[in-house]
Amino acid sequence: MIQINKKNRRHLASDFDAENAQHVANVIALLKSNTPHDFASAGYWYDLFSELSDATNEIQTQLDLQISLDTSSREHAKRIENFERDILTQLMNSRAHLMDIYLQSPWRTAMHSDDNGKIEKEVQTRRKLTSPKLAGLQIEENSLVREFKSFNANTSCNYFGRPTPLGVVIGKLNDPRPEVRKEAFLAHWRKLHSSRDWLEGLFTKLLKNRIEQANVSGAGSYTNLCFTELGRFDYTPADCKTFRNSIFDSIVPLVSNLQSKQLLSLGCNSLRPWDLNIWPRIVPSEQPCQGDLNEILNAGERIFSKIHPGFGNFFASMREEGRVDIQPRSTKAPGAFCVVLPESKTPFVFGNFAGHFRDAFTLIHEFGHALHGSAALQIKNPLVRHPGLEFCEVASMGLEFLSQPHLNEYWPRQGDAQKAWALHCFNALQFWPFMALIDEWQHVVYDEMLLDPHERSTLWKQLSNKYRPHLDWSGIEEFEELGWLSRPHPMTSPFYYIDYGIAQLGAVQLWLESKKENSEAVENYIRGLSLGAQRSLPQLFSATGLKFDFSREWVETLGRVLFDEIGNLDF
């Protein structure tokens, strides 16, 4: 595990162990019994709370990271179970009490620096939905989610007659060879179909659990509860609908318009699901850095240095300290992510790469999160460090778009960098309708409490036809209705998907600004990341020089920017 930096602890005992139930209980008891009674005690109380939060968050994050690095480790799996049972339950059970101490104290304005009432307002909102019965249900939810993650990490598909890890098969979906793509798609979806009963049963358990969470919290619906838990205080489910309608009205026609060119390039009469992201005329002739993962890291470092020298230096230091791990291993979980370790004062980039096209952009994406995490760690107060997922994704997707002038570091052969950029824009444009599809499906499932798997599958198929009418599922109709299982988010992170769509609005704008004045756009990017969660979402957009707008006119404007860029670079 990464060495924890405990030098910043001022109030926790030197031997405090965040995995020791009694140690944690003692600190919680101290927080409950020593309520603030003057300015100094208020500062001490909040600092102690902050240190406890950082220490327990650090251990939980490290344990989750370790199990992703080695899914076969029974030791870490057991430690996670023990942590949730012995530590997380205590923290969640004490949540309401500690919120009340903060909200009822006349000294709360002395507890931390002035935040214009942001923390107080958000704690008041969360407190209304915090119930003692909620903790047990959320622990149960975590356990069910872990079952799904274990399935994903340890599942193999029958790929060309050989058992192959699911993550490897999914990576083949962007292969330039049509026979490889088709077999990868069918192998993946055959596995989903054969596991359908178990997966749908697991989701039904999660859905029942989440509905019960809404009941015991008095939220009225799980949608309301989840929006509060996610910190979505600046837009509503109605705004999500507005955004989806804007995408349906303006982006779906643009994507459909491109299909004729894509089909000509594919040499096909209809667009099959395994060809969705492939446009042969704008696929680079080689994999990034010819698929060499170490060279991909080197090229990434050069790209980051060209965007800003400080970015390159920071990435170099992360590599030197072993905080970037993208090498594939048999016991490593699939996918990619970045975590932030508050006491170690460091982000960590995780990936399980194969050297494909998407890996190149994924490295940039996750390093964007690392930059954001590093910025947030400079903020002392843990409650205003990390903004909602929407702006976290601006950090990552924005860096992808800022990398555009430097993609020849990945693809040095003449014309390949331009092709890679055109393909990236094409994937970005296609993403918005798929995002809207997942978002609308989730809203209907939770609002109408669709416990019947057949109703959920029928809904998905209807929405799939709405948002992706150009896809030809003939002969594999039974796969189309399982499309919601192709992403982990509905299982692991309910309502987390529109965040990417909102972030892409910001990322495209950031790129447009960089084309006008690159240094100013990069400075705005740094400014936005530096603010952490000290501003609302619209204010974070504004501070980064971006417009926060879901209207059809604005969505269409940005969509046409991508559409025109693809047209300009169609080789």
C-alpha positions as CSV (number, residue, x, y, z in Angstrom):
1,M,0.0,0.0,0.0
2,I,1.0,3.6,-0.5
3,Q,2.7,5.0,2.6
4,I,0.3,7.2,4.5
5,N,1.6,10.7,5.4
6,K,0.5,11.2,9.0
7,K,2.5,14.4,9.5
8,N,-0.5,16.6,8.9
9,R,-2.4,15.0,11.8
10,R,-2.7,17.5,14.6
11,H,-5.4,16.1,16.8
12,L,-5.7,12.3,16.1
13,A,-3.4,10.2,18.4
14,S,-0.1,9.2,16.8
15,D,-1.1,5.6,16.9
16,F,-4.6,6.1,15.6
17,D,-5.6,3.2,13.3
18,A,-8.5,3.9,10.9
19,E,-9.2,0.2,10.7
20,N,-9.4,-0.2,14.5
21,A,-13.1,0.0,15.5
22,Q,-12.4,1.1,19.0
23,H,-10.0,3.9,17.9
24,V,-12.7,5.2,15.6
25,A,-15.4,4.8,18.3
26,N,-13.3,6.9,20.7
27,V,-12.9,9.8,18.2
28,I,-16.6,9.7,17.4
29,A,-17.5,9.8,21.1
30,L,-15.1,12.7,21.6
31,L,-16.8,14.6,18.8
32,K,-20.3,13.9,20.3
33,S,-19.4,14.8,23.9
34,N,-17.1,17.8,23.3
35,T,-19.4,20.1,21.4
36,P,-18.0,23.5,20.6
37,H,-18.5,26.2,23.3
38,D,-16.3,29.0,22.0
39,F,-14.2,30.0,19.0
40,A,-11.2,27.9,19.8
41,S,-13.2,24.7,20.6
42,A,-15.1,25.2,17.4
43,G,-11.9,25.2,15.4
44,Y,-10.6,22.1,17.3
45,W,-13.9,20.2,16.8
46,Y,-14.0,20.8,13.1
47,D,-10.3,20.0,12.6
48,L,-10.7,16.7,14.5
49,F,-13.7,15.8,12.3
50,S,-11.7,16.6,9.2
51,E,-8.8,14.5,10.3
52,L,-11.1,11.5,11.1
53,S,-12.7,12.0,7.7
54,D,-9.4,12.0,5.9
55,A,-8.0,9.0,7.8
56,T,-11.0,6.8,7.2
57,N,-11.4,7.9,3.6
58,E,-7.7,7.1,3.0
59,I,-7.9,3.5,4.2
60,Q,-11.2,2.8,2.4
61,T,-9.7,4.2,-0.9
62,Q,-6.5,2.3,-0.5
63,L,-8.4,-1.0,0.2
64,D,-10.6,-0.5,-2.9
65,L,-7.5,0.3,-5.0
66,Q,-5.6,-2.7,-3.7
67,I,-8.5,-5.1,-4.6
68,S,-8.6,-3.6,-8.1
69,L,-4.8,-4.1,-8.4
70,D,-5.1,-7.7,-7.3
71,T,-8.7,-9.2,-7.5
72,S,-7.4,-12.5,-6.2
73,S,-6.4,-11.1,-2.8
74,R,-8.6,-12.6,-0.1
75,E,-6.8,-10.5,2.5
76,H,-7.9,-7.2,1.0
77,A,-11.4,-8.5,0.3
78,K,-11.7,-9.5,3.9
79,R,-10.3,-6.1,5.1
80,I,-12.9,-4.3,3.0
81,E,-15.7,-6.4,4.5
82,N,-14.3,-5.7,8.0
83,F,-14.0,-2.0,7.3
84,E,-17.6,-1.7,6.1
85,R,-18.9,-3.7,9.1
86,D,-16.7,-2.1,11.9
87,I,-15.9,1.4,10.6
88,L,-18.2,2.6,7.9
89,T,-21.3,1.5,9.9
90,Q,-20.1,3.6,12.8
91,L,-19.5,6.6,10.6
92,M,-22.8,6.4,8.9
93,N,-24.7,5.9,12.2
94,S,-23.1,9.0,13.7
95,R,-23.7,11.1,10.6
96,A,-27.0,12.7,11.7
97,H,-25.7,13.5,15.2
98,L,-22.6,15.2,13.9
99,M,-24.6,17.1,11.3
100,D,-26.8,18.4,14.1
101,I,-23.9,19.5,16.2
102,Y,-22.6,21.5,13.3
103,L,-26.0,23.0,12.3
104,Q,-27.0,23.9,15.8
105,S,-23.8,25.4,16.9
106,P,-23.6,29.2,17.0
107,W,-19.9,28.8,16.6
108,R,-20.0,27.1,13.2
109,T,-18.8,30.1,11.3
110,A,-15.6,29.8,13.3
111,M,-15.1,26.2,12.3
112,H,-13.7,26.8,8.9
113,S,-12.9,29.6,6.4
114,D,-15.8,31.6,5.0
115,D,-17.5,29.6,2.2
116,N,-20.5,32.0,1.7
117,G,-22.7,29.5,3.5
118,K,-22.2,26.7,1.0
119,I,-21.4,24.0,3.5
120,E,-24.2,24.9,5.9
121,K,-26.8,25.0,3.0
122,E,-25.7,21.6,1.7
123,V,-25.5,20.0,5.2
124,Q,-29.1,21.2,5.9
125,T,-30.3,19.6,2.7
126,R,-28.5,16.3,3.4
127,R,-29.6,16.3,7.0
128,K,-33.3,16.3,6.0
129,L,-32.8,12.9,4.3
130,T,-30.4,11.4,6.8
131,S,-32.0,8.5,8.7
132,P,-30.4,6.0,11.2
133,K,-32.0,3.2,9.2
134,L,-30.2,4.4,6.1
135,A,-26.8,3.2,7.1
136,G,-27.6,-0.5,7.2
137,L,-29.3,-0.3,3.7
138,Q,-26.3,1.5,2.2
139,I,-23.9,-1.0,3.7
140,E,-26.0,-3.7,2.1
141,E,-26.0,-1.8,-1.2
142,N,-22.2,-1.7,-1.1
143,S,-22.0,-5.4,-0.6
144,L,-24.3,-6.0,-3.6
145,V,-22.2,-3.7,-5.7
146,R,-19.1,-5.6,-4.7
147,E,-20.7,-8.8,-6.0
148,F,-21.1,-7.1,-9.4
149,K,-17.5,-5.8,-9.4
150,S,-16.3,-9.3,-8.6
151,F,-18.3,-10.7,-11.5
152,N,-16.8,-8.1,-13.9
153,A,-13.2,-8.6,-12.6
154,N,-13.3,-12.4,-12.8
155,T,-15.5,-13.2,-15.8
156,S,-14.1,-14.7,-19.0
157,C,-15.8,-15.0,-22.4
158,N,-15.5,-17.6,-25.0
159,Y,-13.5,-15.6,-27.6
160,F,-12.5,-17.5,-30.8
161,G,-12.9,-20.7,-28.9
162,R,-10.7,-19.6,-26.0
163,P,-11.6,-18.4,-22.5
164,T,-10.5,-14.7,-22.4
165,P,-10.9,-12.1,-19.7
166,L,-13.9,-9.8,-20.2
167,G,-11.7,-6.7,-20.1
168,V,-9.5,-8.0,-22.9
169,V,-12.6,-8.9,-25.1
170,I,-14.1,-5.4,-24.6
171,G,-10.8,-3.9,-25.7
172,K,-11.2,-5.7,-29.0
173,L,-14.4,-3.8,-29.9
174,N,-12.3,-1.0,-31.5
175,D,-10.1,-3.3,-33.5
176,P,-9.9,-2.2,-37.2
177,R,-10.6,-5.8,-38.4
178,P,-14.3,-6.4,-38.7
179,E,-14.1,-10.1,-37.9
180,V,-12.3,-9.4,-34.7
181,R,-14.8,-6.7,-33.7
182,K,-17.8,-8.9,-34.4
183,E,-16.4,-11.9,-32.5
184,A,-15.5,-9.6,-29.5
185,F,-19.0,-8.1,-29.5
186,L,-20.8,-11.5,-29.7
187,A,-18.5,-13.0,-27.1
188,H,-19.2,-10.2,-24.7
189,W,-22.9,-10.2,-25.3
190,R,-23.2,-14.0,-25.2
191,K,-21.7,-13.8,-21.8
192,L,-24.2,-11.1,-20.7
193,H,-27.0,-13.2,-22.1
194,S,-25.9,-16.4,-20.4
195,S,-25.6,-14.4,-17.1
196,R,-28.8,-12.5,-17.6
197,D,-30.9,-14.1,-14.8
198,W,-28.1,-13.5,-12.2
199,L,-27.4,-9.9,-13.4
200,E,-31.1,-8.9,-13.5
201,G,-31.7,-10.6,-10.2
202,L,-28.8,-8.6,-8.7
203,F,-30.1,-5.3,-10.1
204,T,-33.6,-6.1,-8.7
205,K,-32.1,-6.5,-5.3
206,L,-30.3,-3.2,-5.7
207,L,-33.4,-1.5,-6.9
208,K,-35.4,-2.8,-4.0
209,N,-32.7,-1.6,-1.6
210,R,-32.5,1.8,-3.1
211,I,-36.3,2.2,-3.1
212,E,-36.3,1.3,0.6
213,Q,-33.5,3.9,1.2
214,A,-35.8,6.5,-0.2
215,N,-38.6,5.3,2.1
216,V,-36.7,5.4,5.3
217,S,-35.1,8.7,4.5
218,G,-38.4,10.4,3.7
219,A,-36.9,11.6,0.3
220,G,-40.1,10.8,-1.5
221,S,-38.2,9.0,-4.3
222,Y,-34.8,7.4,-4.8
223,T,-34.2,10.0,-7.5
224,N,-34.4,12.8,-4.9
225,L,-32.2,10.9,-2.4
226,C,-29.6,10.1,-5.0
227,F,-29.4,13.6,-6.4
228,T,-28.8,14.9,-2.8
229,E,-26.2,12.2,-2.2
230,L,-24.4,13.2,-5.4
231,G,-24.5,16.8,-4.5
232,R,-26.7,17.8,-7.4
233,F,-27.9,21.1,-6.0
234,D,-27.6,23.1,-9.1
235,Y,-29.8,21.3,-11.6
236,T,-32.9,19.0,-11.3
237,P,-34.4,16.0,-12.9
238,A,-36.4,18.4,-15.1
239,D,-33.2,20.0,-16.3
240,C,-31.9,16.5,-17.2
241,K,-35.0,16.1,-19.3
242,T,-34.4,19.4,-21.0
243,F,-30.8,18.3,-21.8
244,R,-32.0,14.9,-23.1
245,N,-34.6,16.6,-25.3
246,S,-31.9,19.0,-26.7
247,I,-29.8,16.0,-27.6
248,F,-32.7,14.1,-29.2
249,D,-33.7,17.2,-31.2
250,S,-30.3,18.3,-32.4
251,I,-27.6,15.7,-31.9
252,V,-29.4,12.5,-33.0
253,P,-30.0,14.0,-36.5
254,L,-26.4,15.0,-36.7
255,V,-25.2,11.5,-35.9
256,S,-27.7,10.0,-38.3
257,N,-26.5,12.4,-41.0
258,L,-23.0,11.0,-40.6
259,Q,-24.0,7.4,-41.0
260,S,-24.0,7.5,-44.8
261,K,-20.3,8.4,-44.9
262,Q,-19.5,5.9,-42.2
263,L,-21.3,3.1,-44.1
264,L,-19.6,4.0,-47.3
265,S,-16.3,3.7,-45.5
266,L,-17.3,0.4,-43.9
267,G,-18.6,-0.9,-47.2
268,C,-21.9,-2.0,-45.5
269,N,-25.6,-1.4,-46.1
270,S,-26.5,-1.1,-42.5
271,L,-24.7,-0.2,-39.2
272,R,-24.2,-3.2,-37.0
273,P,-23.5,-2.7,-33.2
274,W,-19.9,-4.0,-33.5
275,D,-19.2,-1.3,-36.2
276,L,-20.7,1.6,-34.2
277,N,-17.4,3.3,-33.3
278,I,-15.5,2.4,-36.4
279,W,-15.0,4.7,-39.4
280,P,-12.2,3.1,-41.4
281,R,-11.3,6.3,-43.3
282,I,-10.6,8.1,-40.0
283,V,-9.0,5.2,-38.1
284,P,-5.2,5.7,-37.7
285,S,-3.0,3.3,-39.6
286,E,-1.3,2.2,-36.4
287,Q,-2.1,1.8,-32.7
288,P,-0.8,4.6,-30.5
289,C,2.9,4.2,-30.1
290,Q,2.4,0.9,-32.0
291,G,0.8,-0.5,-28.8
292,D,3.8,-0.2,-26.6
293,L,2.5,0.8,-23.1
294,N,5.7,2.3,-21.9
295,E,6.0,4.4,-25.0
296,I,2.3,5.5,-24.5
297,L,3.3,6.7,-21.0
298,N,6.3,8.6,-22.5
299,A,4.2,10.1,-25.2
300,G,1.5,11.1,-22.6
301,E,4.2,12.8,-20.6
302,R,5.3,14.8,-23.6
303,I,1.7,15.8,-24.4
304,F,1.1,17.0,-20.9
305,S,4.4,19.0,-20.9
306,K,3.3,20.7,-24.2
307,I,-0.1,21.6,-22.7
308,H,1.7,23.1,-19.6
309,P,5.2,22.3,-18.3
310,G,3.8,21.8,-14.8
311,F,1.5,19.1,-16.0
312,G,4.4,17.1,-17.5
313,N,6.5,17.5,-14.4
314,F,3.6,16.3,-12.2
315,F,3.0,13.3,-14.4
316,A,6.7,12.5,-14.3
317,S,6.7,12.6,-10.5
318,M,3.7,10.3,-10.4
319,R,5.5,7.8,-12.6
320,E,8.7,7.9,-10.5
321,E,6.7,7.3,-7.3
322,G,4.8,4.4,-8.8
323,R,1.4,6.2,-8.8
324,V,0.6,5.3,-12.4
325,D,-0.2,1.6,-13.1
326,I,-1.6,0.7,-16.5
327,Q,0.2,-2.6,-17.2
328,P,-2.2,-5.6,-17.7
329,R,-2.1,-8.5,-15.3
330,S,-4.2,-11.6,-15.0
331,T,-5.5,-10.7,-11.6
332,K,-6.0,-7.1,-12.2
333,A,-9.5,-5.6,-12.5
334,P,-10.6,-4.3,-16.0
335,G,-11.1,-0.6,-16.8
336,A,-9.4,2.6,-15.7
337,F,-9.9,5.2,-12.9
338,C,-8.1,7.7,-10.7
339,V,-8.4,7.9,-6.9
340,V,-7.3,10.6,-4.5
341,L,-5.7,9.6,-1.2
342,P,-6.2,12.5,1.2
343,E,-3.6,11.7,3.9
344,S,-1.0,10.4,1.4
345,K,-1.6,13.7,-0.4
346,T,-1.6,12.0,-3.8
347,P,-3.7,10.8,-6.7
348,F,-3.2,7.3,-8.2
349,V,-4.0,6.4,-11.8
350,F,-5.1,2.9,-12.4
351,G,-5.6,1.2,-15.8
352,N,-5.6,-2.2,-17.4
353,F,-4.5,-1.3,-20.9
354,A,-3.8,-3.2,-24.1
355,G,-2.3,-0.4,-26.2
356,H,-5.4,0.3,-28.2
357,F,-6.7,3.6,-29.6
358,R,-9.0,4.3,-26.6
359,D,-6.2,3.6,-24.1
360,A,-4.3,6.7,-25.4
361,F,-7.2,9.0,-24.6
362,T,-8.0,7.2,-21.4
363,L,-4.6,7.9,-20.1
364,I,-5.1,11.6,-20.8
365,H,-8.6,11.4,-19.2
366,E,-7.4,9.8,-16.0
367,F,-4.5,12.2,-15.7
368,G,-7.0,15.0,-15.9
369,H,-8.6,13.6,-12.8
370,A,-5.2,13.3,-11.2
371,L,-4.5,17.0,-11.8
372,H,-7.9,17.9,-10.3
373,G,-7.3,15.6,-7.3
374,S,-3.9,17.3,-6.7
375,A,-5.6,20.7,-6.9
376,A,-8.3,19.6,-4.4
377,L,-5.7,18.3,-2.0
378,Q,-4.4,21.8,-1.5
379,I,-7.7,22.8,0.1
380,K,-7.6,22.1,3.8
381,N,-11.4,21.7,4.4
382,P,-12.5,18.2,3.1
383,L,-16.1,19.4,2.6
384,V,-15.2,21.8,-0.1
385,R,-12.4,19.8,-1.9
386,H,-14.3,17.7,-4.4
387,P,-17.1,19.1,-6.5
388,G,-19.8,17.0,-8.1
389,L,-18.9,14.4,-10.7
390,E,-20.0,16.8,-13.5
391,F,-17.0,19.2,-13.0
392,C,-14.7,16.3,-12.1
393,E,-15.3,15.1,-15.7
394,V,-14.7,18.5,-17.1
395,A,-11.2,18.1,-15.7
396,S,-10.7,14.8,-17.5
397,M,-12.6,15.3,-20.7
398,G,-11.3,18.9,-21.0
399,L,-7.7,17.7,-20.9
400,E,-8.6,15.2,-23.7
401,F,-9.7,18.1,-25.9
402,L,-6.7,20.3,-24.9
403,S,-4.4,17.5,-26.2
404,Q,-5.6,17.9,-29.8
405,P,-2.6,19.8,-31.2
406,H,-0.1,17.3,-29.7
407,L,-1.6,13.9,-30.7
408,N,1.3,13.3,-33.1
409,E,3.2,12.2,-30.0
410,Y,0.9,9.1,-30.0
411,W,0.5,8.8,-33.8
412,P,3.7,10.1,-35.6
413,R,2.9,8.8,-39.0
414,Q,1.7,11.5,-41.3
415,G,-2.1,12.0,-41.2
416,D,-2.7,9.6,-38.3
417,A,-3.0,12.3,-35.6
418,Q,-5.6,14.1,-37.7
419,K,-7.5,10.8,-38.2
420,A,-7.3,10.1,-34.4
421,W,-8.8,13.5,-33.7
422,A,-11.6,13.1,-36.2
423,L,-12.4,9.7,-34.7
424,H,-12.4,11.2,-31.2
425,C,-14.8,13.9,-32.2
426,F,-17.0,11.3,-33.9
427,N,-17.1,9.2,-30.7
428,A,-17.8,12.4,-28.6
429,L,-20.8,13.3,-30.9
430,Q,-22.1,9.7,-30.7
431,F,-21.7,9.7,-26.9
432,W,-24.4,12.3,-26.2
433,P,-27.3,10.2,-27.5
434,F,-26.1,7.1,-25.6
435,M,-25.7,9.2,-22.5
436,A,-29.3,10.4,-22.9
437,L,-30.4,6.8,-23.4
438,I,-28.9,5.6,-20.1
439,D,-30.1,8.7,-18.2
440,E,-33.7,8.4,-19.4
441,W,-33.8,4.7,-18.7
442,Q,-32.6,5.2,-15.1
443,H,-35.1,8.0,-14.4
444,V,-38.0,5.9,-15.6
445,V,-36.8,2.8,-13.8
446,Y,-36.5,4.6,-10.5
447,D,-39.5,6.9,-10.9
448,E,-41.8,4.0,-11.9
449,M,-40.0,1.4,-9.7
450,L,-39.7,-1.2,-12.4
451,L,-39.0,-4.3,-10.5
452,D,-40.0,-6.6,-13.4
453,P,-36.9,-7.3,-15.5
454,H,-39.1,-7.7,-18.6
455,E,-40.4,-4.2,-18.2
456,R,-36.8,-2.8,-17.8
457,S,-35.7,-4.6,-20.9
458,T,-38.7,-3.5,-23.0
459,L,-38.0,0.1,-21.8
460,W,-34.4,-0.1,-22.9
461,K,-35.3,-1.4,-26.3
462,Q,-37.8,1.4,-26.8
463,L,-35.3,4.1,-25.8
464,S,-32.5,2.5,-27.8
465,N,-34.7,2.9,-30.9
466,K,-35.4,6.5,-30.0
467,Y,-31.8,7.6,-29.4
468,R,-29.9,5.3,-31.8
469,P,-32.4,4.6,-34.6
470,H,-29.6,4.0,-37.1
471,L,-28.3,0.7,-35.4
472,D,-29.3,-2.6,-37.0
473,W,-29.9,-5.3,-34.4
474,S,-31.5,-7.8,-36.8
475,G,-30.8,-11.4,-35.9
476,I,-29.6,-10.4,-32.4
477,E,-32.6,-8.7,-31.0
478,E,-32.3,-10.5,-27.7
479,F,-29.0,-8.7,-27.2
480,E,-30.4,-5.2,-27.8
481,E,-32.6,-5.2,-24.7
482,L,-29.6,-6.0,-22.5
483,G,-27.8,-2.8,-23.5
484,W,-28.0,-1.3,-20.1
485,L,-25.8,-4.1,-18.8
486,S,-23.0,-3.1,-21.2
487,R,-22.0,-0.3,-18.7
488,P,-21.4,-0.8,-15.0
489,H,-22.9,2.5,-13.9
490,P,-26.6,1.4,-13.5
491,M,-25.4,-1.2,-11.1
492,T,-22.6,0.6,-9.2
493,S,-23.3,4.3,-9.6
494,P,-27.0,5.1,-10.1
495,F,-27.7,8.3,-12.1
496,Y,-24.0,8.7,-12.8
497,Y,-23.8,9.1,-16.5
498,I,-25.3,12.5,-17.4
499,D,-22.3,13.9,-15.6
500,Y,-20.2,12.9,-18.7
501,G,-22.7,14.6,-21.0
502,I,-22.6,17.8,-19.0
503,A,-18.8,17.7,-18.8
504,Q,-18.5,17.2,-22.6
505,L,-20.4,20.5,-23.0
506,G,-17.6,22.1,-21.0
507,A,-14.8,20.2,-22.7
508,V,-15.8,21.2,-26.2
509,Q,-16.0,24.8,-25.2
510,L,-12.6,24.6,-23.6
511,W,-11.2,23.3,-26.8
512,L,-12.9,26.1,-28.8
513,E,-11.4,28.7,-26.4
514,S,-7.9,27.1,-26.7
515,K,-8.1,27.5,-30.5
516,K,-8.6,31.3,-30.0
517,E,-6.1,31.8,-27.2
518,N,-4.4,28.6,-25.9
519,S,-2.6,30.0,-22.9
520,E,-5.7,31.7,-21.6
521,A,-7.8,28.5,-22.0
522,V,-5.2,26.5,-20.0
523,E,-5.0,29.2,-17.3
524,N,-8.8,29.1,-17.1
525,Y,-8.7,25.3,-16.8
526,I,-6.1,25.5,-14.0
527,R,-8.3,28.1,-12.2
528,G,-11.4,26.0,-12.4
529,L,-9.6,22.9,-11.0
530,S,-8.0,25.0,-8.2
531,L,-11.4,25.9,-6.8
532,G,-12.4,22.4,-5.8
533,A,-16.0,22.5,-4.5
534,Q,-15.8,26.1,-3.2
535,R,-18.2,27.2,-5.9
536,S,-21.5,26.0,-7.3
537,L,-21.4,24.0,-10.6
538,P,-22.5,27.0,-12.8
539,Q,-19.9,29.1,-11.0
540,L,-17.2,26.6,-11.7
541,F,-18.1,26.6,-15.4
542,S,-18.0,30.4,-15.3
543,A,-14.6,30.5,-13.6
544,T,-13.3,28.2,-16.3
545,G,-14.6,30.5,-19.0
546,L,-17.4,28.1,-19.9
547,K,-21.2,28.5,-20.4
548,F,-23.6,26.2,-18.3
549,D,-26.6,25.8,-20.6
550,F,-28.8,22.8,-21.6
551,S,-30.8,24.6,-24.2
552,R,-31.3,23.1,-27.7
553,E,-29.7,26.1,-29.3
554,W,-26.5,25.7,-27.3
555,V,-26.3,21.9,-27.5
556,E,-26.8,22.1,-31.2
557,T,-24.1,24.8,-31.5
558,L,-21.5,22.6,-29.8
559,G,-22.7,19.5,-31.6
560,R,-22.2,21.2,-35.0
561,V,-18.7,22.1,-34.0
562,L,-17.9,18.4,-33.7
563,F,-19.9,17.6,-36.8
564,D,-17.9,20.2,-38.8
565,E,-14.6,19.0,-37.4
566,I,-15.3,15.4,-38.5
567,G,-16.3,16.7,-42.0
568,N,-13.1,18.8,-42.2
569,L,-11.0,15.8,-41.3
570,D,-12.7,13.0,-43.2
571,F,-9.9,11.4,-45.0
